[in-house]
């Protein structure tokens, strides 16, 4: 176990469901990645860079619902501004995206 946090610390993390609406290659990234455009419903559209090219094609990702942290500050990655962090399970350097089992409304909060 890493570091113990309080429940109040956890409540600061805003996890939401979104649908990937655009996927582009990101050749300027240091490690292979995609540039994702994600629809979070009432929260709006956010972009993210994700190092998920090993297990997912662009076609696999288009219209896929994912879970992301939406309240991080924006982060500059090369010439791209990432505004959320897509969540996945990491096993031997491969990222398995976390996603709802059934389709839910974009922007739904995860708790």
N, C-alpha and C positions, 0 to 999 in steps of 0.2 A: 504494500500500500504506500502510496506517495505521501501526500500531506493531508491531514485531517482539516476539513473546512466545516463551518457551521451551516445550519439550514439557511440562515440569512445570507450567507455567501452564495449558496446555490440559487436562491431566489433572484439574485442579480443577473443570472445568465438567462437571456431571453432566447429560448429554443422555439423555432416555428417551422411549420410545414410549408414548403413551396414547390412549385412545378417548374422544371427546367424548360425554358421556351426557346433558347438558342444555345448552340455549342459550337465553339470555334477552336481550331488548333492554336497553340500559344508557342510559336517557335522561339520567341525571345526569352522564355523562362529558362532558368538554370537547369531544372530537371523537367522531363516531359510532363506537360500539363495541358488542360483545356481552359478556355475562358467560357464561363457559364453565365447566362442571363436567367434569372430566377424570378418568377412571379409569386409574391407573398400576399396576394389579395389586397386587402385594405392598407397593408404596410407598404405597398408599392413594389416596384421592380428593383432588384439589387443584382450586382455582378459579383462573381467570385472566380478566383483561379483555383483549380483543383488538380492535384497530381494523381489522377485516377485513370491514366491512359493504358495501364497494364491490363486491367480487367474489363474496361468499358470502352465501347466504340462511341462515336458521336451519335450514331443511330440508336444505340442502347439508351442513351441519356435523354434524348429529345422527348419531352412530355412526361418524364419520370418525376414522381414526387420524391422529395428528399427532406432531410431535417438539417437545419442550419442555425448557428448562433447569429442573431441579427443585430446585436447591440455592441459589437466590437467597434472601435474606431476604424476608419478606412485605412487600408495599407497599400502603399505603392509597391507593385511588383513589376520591375522593368518599366514599361510604358503603360501599364494597366493598373487601374485603381480597384482593389478588391474591397467590397463593402460588407461581406458576410463570410462566415466560415462553415463550409459544408462538413457534416459530421459523418465519420465512418469508423469502422473497426479495423485496426491494423494488424495484419498477420504476415510475418516475414516480408516486410516492405511492400505489401499489397494492401490497398484500401478497399474495404467492402462497405459500400454506402449503407447508412441506416435510412429506413424509409417506412412509412405507414404500411400496415398489412393490407388495408383497403383504402380506396380513394377518400380523402377528406378535403374540406374546404381549405384553399390556400390561405395561409396566415394563422391557421389553427395553432394554438400554443401547446407545447409539449411540456409535460410536467411529470 
